[in-house]
Amino acid sequence: MKKPTLPIHHGFITSVATFVFVLFSSHLWALEITGTVGLEKRHFNDQESFLNQDDGGLSLKFQAEIRHKWDDNQKVITFVPFYRKDQTDDDRTHGDIRQLDFIAVDDNWEYQLGIGRVFWGVAESSHLVDIINQTDAVENIDGEDKLGQPMVRASYLYGDGAVSLYVLPYFRERTFASAEGRLRPQLPVNTDDAQYESSKEKNHIDYALRLQHTIDEIDIGLSYFDGTSREPDLIPNLINHTLTPYYPQITQLGLDLQFTGEEWLWKLEAINREFKHDRFHAEVAGFEYTIPRFMESYMDLGLLLEYHHDSRGEVAAARLQNDLFLGSRMVFNDLGDTECLLGVYLDQDNNTKSYNIQFSRRFHDVFKLHVEAQLFEDVDKTDPLYDLRNDSYISVEMEYFF
């Protein structure tokens, strides 16, 4: 398996880095440098499902953010390098340029060039419309961690929204755990043998368009994407007993809506995705209701409910295709910014359940504790989570901010 260490087109990096250096060298006095160093311990509760897997270990994470602003903040350069060293999984040891971009504002226009991060979506339990950046799956299975994406963006900003055009000149492959790592399919994924529908492979140019608009308490997002799917099909290779990732060409229409009331947040995400010979649609909808000063305390309690639907039904490789998410968010409003999120995913076609618990708290302004538990219970043999049935784990991480 290849180690995904900074897998970005080297010519693209050289061009952008040269541009960054020239600008930095003439404005060094305005440089802002922040970052984090984190030490994480993962422990898997059950015996491994596949040979040579471990029960967890330590990993060290580093991420910096170097930012330079000038012309009354109308021009900004940001550089965010990332690196993780994992004790047990060689493919979880990886580096990435999360961000290395130049943003300029000119009247109603905003321009971006470089490697960037873009987030679309409003739902808590999944982000169907979020398609610009590739998922960094060795970081976490929740899909929240993303690889940096080379891009050129032009946005027209008006009073109640914006229209943005994206040109994406280089494709990032998804990361996967190694054969010795946990949270992997029964057959390991051979990332060295990735296949593409496009003959241009990684150099296929993708395009995206997005409209954001606000009407009173309603935020609307409409998006269109044409290019290489960020979600590969995993095709069994019976010769070397691995899975080959195959990246098809797709077009996708997306819609996200959010209504914000005093205590209510109503949310919807929906997509329609077309392949060469197929199409499907998927939706997630629900709400978050917040009870301020719960039981006369300083804590705010949020109650969450979201439902997922996928028109492909149980044949879909997607984890969420007829599933209910129930959760609660506790914000303690204390000096440590203590928060806790409890959630459970209930498959409506079988008895599969997965639980997610997240806790965080700051200490002395420069330390932050993260605790996360992912638990799988009664996983059905037909469920996409079946290969992870013995991979329930708890993770404890302490971060230092500088």
C-alpha positions as CSV (number, residue, x, y, z in Angstrom):
1,M,0.0,0.0,0.0
2,K,1.3,3.4,-0.8
3,K,1.7,5.9,2.0
4,P,-0.4,9.0,1.2
5,T,2.3,11.6,2.1
6,L,1.5,15.0,0.5
7,P,0.0,13.4,-2.6
8,I,-0.5,16.7,-4.5
9,H,0.7,17.6,-8.0
10,H,4.3,18.8,-7.5
11,G,4.2,21.4,-10.3
12,F,1.1,23.0,-8.8
13,I,2.7,23.2,-5.4
14,T,5.9,24.7,-6.8
15,S,4.0,27.5,-8.6
16,V,1.8,28.4,-5.6
17,A,4.7,28.1,-3.1
18,T,6.8,30.4,-5.2
19,F,4.1,33.0,-5.4
20,V,3.5,32.7,-1.6
21,F,7.3,33.2,-0.9
22,V,7.5,36.3,-3.0
23,L,4.6,37.9,-1.2
24,F,5.7,36.8,2.3
25,S,9.2,38.1,1.7
26,S,7.9,41.7,1.2
27,H,5.4,41.7,4.1
28,L,6.9,39.5,6.8
29,W,5.9,41.9,9.6
30,A,2.2,41.0,9.2
31,L,2.6,37.2,9.6
32,E,0.3,35.4,12.0
33,I,1.3,31.9,13.1
34,T,-0.9,29.5,15.2
35,G,-1.3,25.8,15.4
36,T,-1.8,22.7,17.4
37,V,0.1,19.6,18.5
38,G,-1.9,16.6,19.6
39,L,-1.2,13.3,21.2
40,E,-3.9,10.7,20.7
41,K,-4.5,7.2,22.2
42,R,-6.9,4.9,20.5
43,H,-8.1,1.6,22.0
44,F,-10.2,-1.0,20.2
45,N,-12.4,-2.9,22.6
46,D,-12.9,-6.2,20.8
47,Q,-10.6,-8.8,19.2
48,E,-9.7,-8.0,15.6
49,S,-11.7,-9.3,12.7
50,F,-8.7,-9.8,10.4
51,L,-5.2,-11.1,10.8
52,N,-2.4,-8.9,12.0
53,Q,-4.6,-6.0,13.2
54,D,-3.7,-4.3,16.4
55,D,-5.8,-3.1,19.4
56,G,-4.8,0.6,19.0
57,G,-1.8,2.7,19.8
58,L,-0.5,6.3,20.1
59,S,-0.3,8.9,17.3
60,L,1.1,12.4,17.2
61,K,-0.6,15.1,15.2
62,F,0.8,18.5,14.1
63,Q,-1.1,21.3,12.3
64,A,0.0,24.9,11.8
65,E,-1.8,27.9,10.3
66,I,0.3,30.6,8.8
67,R,-1.7,33.6,7.6
68,H,-0.7,36.9,6.1
69,K,-3.1,39.8,5.4
70,W,-2.6,43.2,3.8
71,D,-4.5,46.0,1.9
72,D,-7.0,46.3,4.8
73,N,-7.5,42.5,4.9
74,Q,-8.6,42.5,1.2
75,K,-5.7,40.1,0.4
76,V,-5.0,37.0,2.4
77,I,-2.5,34.1,2.1
78,T,-3.1,31.1,4.3
79,F,-0.8,28.0,4.6
80,V,-2.0,25.0,6.7
81,P,0.3,22.0,6.7
82,F,-0.8,18.8,8.5
83,Y,1.1,15.7,9.6
84,R,0.2,12.6,11.7
85,K,2.6,9.9,12.8
86,D,0.8,6.7,13.9
87,Q,2.4,4.0,16.0
88,T,0.5,1.1,14.4
89,D,-0.9,1.9,11.0
90,D,1.6,3.0,8.4
91,D,-1.1,4.3,6.1
92,R,-2.4,6.5,8.9
93,T,1.0,8.1,9.1
94,H,0.5,10.8,6.5
95,G,1.0,14.4,5.7
96,D,-1.1,16.8,3.7
97,I,-1.3,20.5,2.7
98,R,-4.8,21.3,4.0
99,Q,-4.6,24.8,2.7
100,L,-2.2,27.0,0.7
101,D,-4.2,29.7,-1.0
102,F,-4.3,33.3,-2.0
103,I,-7.7,35.2,-1.6
104,A,-8.3,38.7,-2.9
105,V,-11.5,40.8,-2.6
106,D,-12.2,43.4,-5.2
107,D,-15.6,45.3,-4.7
108,N,-18.2,42.6,-5.1
109,W,-15.8,39.9,-6.3
110,E,-13.7,37.4,-4.3
111,Y,-11.0,35.3,-6.0
112,Q,-9.2,32.3,-4.6
113,L,-6.1,30.4,-6.0
114,G,-4.3,27.5,-4.6
115,I,-5.1,24.5,-2.3
116,G,-8.3,25.2,-0.3
117,R,-11.0,23.7,1.9
118,V,-14.6,24.2,1.2
119,F,-17.5,23.0,3.4
120,W,-21.1,22.7,2.2
121,G,-24.0,21.4,4.2
122,V,-26.2,21.9,7.3
123,A,-27.0,18.5,8.6
124,E,-25.4,17.1,11.8
125,S,-25.1,13.4,11.0
126,S,-24.0,13.5,7.3
127,H,-23.2,16.0,4.6
128,L,-24.6,14.8,1.3
129,V,-23.9,18.0,-0.6
130,D,-20.3,18.4,0.5
131,I,-18.3,17.3,-2.6
132,I,-15.4,19.7,-3.3
133,N,-12.8,18.2,-0.9
134,Q,-11.8,14.5,-0.7
135,T,-12.4,12.7,2.6
136,D,-9.3,11.9,4.7
137,A,-10.7,8.5,5.8
138,V,-7.7,7.4,7.9
139,E,-8.3,10.3,10.3
140,N,-11.9,9.3,11.2
141,I,-14.8,7.4,9.7
142,D,-17.2,10.3,10.2
143,G,-16.2,12.0,7.0
144,E,-15.4,15.3,8.7
145,D,-11.7,15.4,7.9
146,K,-10.8,16.6,4.4
147,L,-7.7,16.7,2.2
148,G,-6.7,20.0,0.6
149,Q,-8.1,20.5,-2.9
150,P,-6.3,22.5,-5.7
151,M,-8.8,25.0,-7.0
152,V,-9.5,28.3,-8.7
153,R,-12.6,30.1,-7.4
154,A,-14.4,33.3,-8.4
155,S,-17.3,34.5,-6.3
156,Y,-19.7,37.3,-6.9
157,L,-21.0,38.7,-3.5
158,Y,-24.3,40.5,-3.2
159,G,-26.4,41.7,-0.3
160,D,-28.1,38.4,0.6
161,G,-25.8,35.8,-0.8
162,A,-23.1,34.8,-3.3
163,V,-22.6,32.9,-6.6
164,S,-19.3,30.9,-6.8
165,L,-17.6,29.1,-9.7
166,Y,-15.0,26.5,-8.9
167,V,-12.4,25.0,-11.3
168,L,-10.7,22.0,-9.8
169,P,-7.6,21.0,-11.9
170,Y,-6.3,18.0,-9.9
171,F,-8.0,15.1,-8.2
172,R,-7.1,13.8,-4.7
173,E,-7.6,10.0,-4.0
174,R,-9.3,8.9,-0.8
175,T,-7.1,7.6,2.0
176,F,-7.7,4.1,3.5
177,A,-6.3,2.1,6.4
178,S,-3.6,-0.4,5.7
179,A,-4.0,-4.2,5.9
180,E,-2.8,-4.0,9.5
181,G,-5.0,-1.0,10.4
182,R,-8.5,-1.1,12.0
183,L,-11.7,0.4,10.5
184,R,-11.1,-1.2,7.1
185,P,-13.1,-3.5,4.8
186,Q,-12.5,-7.3,4.9
187,L,-10.2,-7.0,1.9
188,P,-7.6,-4.2,2.2
189,V,-7.8,-1.4,-0.3
190,N,-5.0,-1.3,-2.8
191,T,-4.5,2.5,-3.3
192,D,-1.6,1.8,-5.7
193,D,-4.0,0.4,-8.3
194,A,-6.7,3.1,-8.4
195,Q,-8.7,3.1,-11.6
196,Y,-10.6,6.0,-13.3
197,E,-13.4,6.3,-15.8
198,S,-11.6,9.3,-17.3
199,S,-8.6,8.7,-19.4
200,K,-7.0,11.9,-17.8
201,E,-7.2,10.2,-14.4
202,K,-6.1,12.6,-11.7
203,N,-5.7,15.4,-14.2
204,H,-9.3,15.6,-15.2
205,I,-10.6,19.1,-14.7
206,D,-13.7,19.2,-12.5
207,Y,-16.2,22.1,-12.2
208,A,-18.6,23.2,-9.6
209,L,-21.1,26.1,-9.2
210,R,-22.9,27.2,-6.0
211,L,-25.5,29.7,-5.2
212,Q,-26.0,30.8,-1.5
213,H,-28.9,33.0,-0.6
214,T,-30.7,34.1,2.6
215,I,-34.3,35.0,2.8
216,D,-35.2,36.2,6.3
217,E,-34.6,33.1,8.5
218,I,-34.0,30.7,5.6
219,D,-30.5,29.9,4.2
220,I,-30.6,28.3,0.8
221,G,-27.7,26.6,-1.0
222,L,-28.0,25.3,-4.6
223,S,-25.0,23.5,-6.1
224,Y,-23.9,21.7,-9.3
225,F,-20.8,19.5,-9.7
226,D,-19.4,17.9,-12.8
227,G,-16.3,15.7,-12.5
228,T,-14.6,12.8,-10.8
229,S,-16.6,11.2,-7.9
230,R,-15.0,11.6,-4.5
231,E,-16.6,8.3,-3.5
232,P,-14.8,5.4,-5.2
233,D,-16.4,2.0,-6.0
234,L,-14.4,-0.7,-4.3
235,I,-14.0,-3.6,-6.8
236,P,-12.7,-7.0,-5.6
237,N,-9.4,-8.2,-7.1
238,L,-9.4,-11.9,-6.8
239,I,-5.8,-12.3,-7.9
240,N,-4.2,-10.4,-5.0
241,H,-7.2,-10.4,-2.6
242,T,-7.6,-6.7,-2.4
243,L,-10.1,-4.0,-3.3
244,T,-9.4,-1.7,-6.2
245,P,-10.8,1.8,-5.9
246,Y,-12.6,3.0,-9.1
247,Y,-13.5,6.6,-9.6
248,P,-16.3,7.2,-12.0
249,Q,-17.4,10.5,-13.6
250,I,-20.6,12.0,-12.2
251,T,-22.8,15.1,-12.3
252,Q,-24.5,16.1,-9.0
253,L,-27.2,18.6,-8.2
254,G,-27.4,19.6,-4.5
255,L,-29.8,21.5,-2.3
256,D,-29.3,22.5,1.3
257,L,-31.8,24.5,3.4
258,Q,-31.8,25.7,7.0
259,F,-34.5,27.6,8.8
260,T,-33.3,29.3,12.0
261,G,-35.9,30.1,14.7
262,E,-35.4,31.1,18.3
263,E,-35.1,27.5,19.6
264,W,-35.4,25.5,16.3
265,L,-33.1,24.7,13.5
266,W,-34.8,22.8,10.6
267,K,-32.4,21.3,8.1
268,L,-32.5,19.6,4.7
269,E,-29.9,18.3,2.3
270,A,-30.7,16.5,-0.9
271,I,-28.7,15.4,-3.9
272,N,-29.4,13.9,-7.4
273,R,-26.3,12.1,-8.8
274,E,-25.9,10.8,-12.3
275,F,-23.4,8.3,-13.6
276,K,-22.8,7.1,-17.2
277,H,-25.5,4.4,-16.9
278,D,-27.2,5.1,-13.6
279,R,-28.6,7.7,-11.2
280,F,-29.9,8.0,-7.7
281,H,-31.1,10.5,-5.2
282,A,-30.6,10.8,-1.5
283,E,-31.8,13.1,1.3
284,V,-31.3,13.9,5.0
285,A,-33.8,16.0,6.9
286,G,-34.4,16.8,10.5
287,F,-34.2,19.4,13.3
288,E,-32.3,20.6,16.3
289,Y,-34.3,22.0,19.2
290,T,-32.3,23.9,21.9
291,I,-33.5,24.2,25.5
292,P,-31.5,27.2,27.0
293,R,-30.5,27.0,30.7
294,F,-31.7,23.4,30.9
295,M,-33.3,22.7,34.4
296,E,-32.2,26.2,35.6
297,S,-28.5,25.5,35.0
298,Y,-26.0,27.3,32.8
299,M,-26.2,24.4,30.3
300,D,-27.9,24.6,26.9
301,L,-29.4,21.2,25.8
302,G,-30.0,20.5,22.1
303,L,-32.1,17.7,20.9
304,L,-31.4,16.4,17.4
305,L,-33.3,14.1,15.0
306,E,-32.4,13.4,11.4
307,Y,-33.6,10.9,8.9
308,H,-31.6,9.5,5.9
309,H,-33.0,8.1,2.7
310,D,-31.2,6.7,-0.4
311,S,-33.2,5.6,-3.4
312,R,-30.8,2.7,-4.0
313,G,-32.0,1.0,-0.9
314,E,-30.1,-1.8,0.8
315,V,-28.0,-2.4,-2.3
316,A,-26.3,0.9,-1.7
317,A,-22.7,0.9,-0.4
318,A,-23.7,4.0,1.5
319,R,-23.8,3.6,5.3
320,L,-26.9,5.7,5.7
321,Q,-29.8,4.7,3.3
322,N,-32.8,4.2,5.6
323,D,-31.5,5.3,8.9
324,L,-32.6,7.5,11.8
325,F,-30.2,9.6,13.8
326,L,-31.1,10.7,17.4
327,G,-28.8,12.9,19.4
328,S,-28.3,15.4,22.2
329,R,-25.8,18.3,22.4
330,M,-24.8,19.7,25.8
331,V,-23.1,23.1,25.8
332,F,-22.1,23.9,29.4
333,N,-21.2,27.6,28.8
334,D,-18.3,27.4,31.3
335,L,-14.8,28.8,31.2
336,G,-13.5,25.5,29.6
337,D,-16.0,25.6,26.7
338,T,-17.1,22.1,27.7
339,E,-19.3,20.4,25.1
340,C,-20.7,16.9,24.8
341,L,-22.5,15.2,21.9
342,L,-24.3,11.9,22.2
343,G,-25.7,10.3,19.0
344,V,-27.1,7.0,17.8
345,Y,-27.8,5.8,14.3
346,L,-30.7,3.3,13.9
347,D,-31.0,1.3,10.7
348,Q,-34.6,0.9,9.8
349,D,-34.1,-2.2,7.7
350,N,-32.3,-4.3,10.4
351,N,-31.1,-4.1,14.0
352,T,-27.8,-2.4,13.3
353,K,-27.0,0.4,15.7
354,S,-23.9,2.6,16.0
355,Y,-23.3,5.1,18.8
356,N,-21.0,8.1,18.8
357,I,-20.0,10.1,21.9
358,Q,-17.8,13.2,21.7
359,F,-16.6,15.3,24.6
360,S,-14.3,18.3,24.6
361,R,-13.0,20.7,27.2
362,R,-10.3,23.4,27.3
363,F,-7.7,23.8,30.1
364,H,-5.6,26.9,30.8
365,D,-6.4,28.3,27.4
366,V,-3.7,26.3,25.6
367,F,-4.8,22.7,26.2
368,K,-7.9,20.9,24.9
369,L,-9.1,17.4,25.7
370,H,-11.0,15.4,23.2
371,V,-12.7,12.1,24.0
372,E,-14.5,10.1,21.3
373,A,-16.2,6.7,21.4
374,Q,-17.6,4.9,18.4
375,L,-19.6,1.8,19.2
376,F,-21.1,-0.8,16.8
377,E,-23.9,-3.1,18.1
378,D,-26.0,-5.9,16.5
379,V,-24.5,-5.2,13.0
380,D,-26.4,-7.1,10.4
381,K,-24.5,-9.2,7.8
382,T,-26.1,-7.2,5.0
383,D,-25.1,-3.8,6.5
384,P,-22.1,-1.8,5.1
385,L,-20.9,-1.6,8.7
386,Y,-20.5,-5.4,9.0
387,D,-16.7,-5.4,8.4
388,L,-16.4,-2.9,11.3
389,R,-18.5,-5.0,13.7
390,N,-15.5,-5.6,16.0
391,D,-14.0,-2.1,15.7
392,S,-15.7,-0.3,18.5
393,Y,-13.1,2.1,20.0
394,I,-12.4,4.9,22.3
395,S,-10.0,7.8,21.5
396,V,-8.5,10.3,23.9
397,E,-6.5,13.2,22.6
398,M,-4.8,16.1,24.3
399,E,-4.0,19.1,22.1
400,Y,-1.7,22.0,22.8
401,F,-2.4,25.3,21.0
402,F,0.4,27.8,20.2
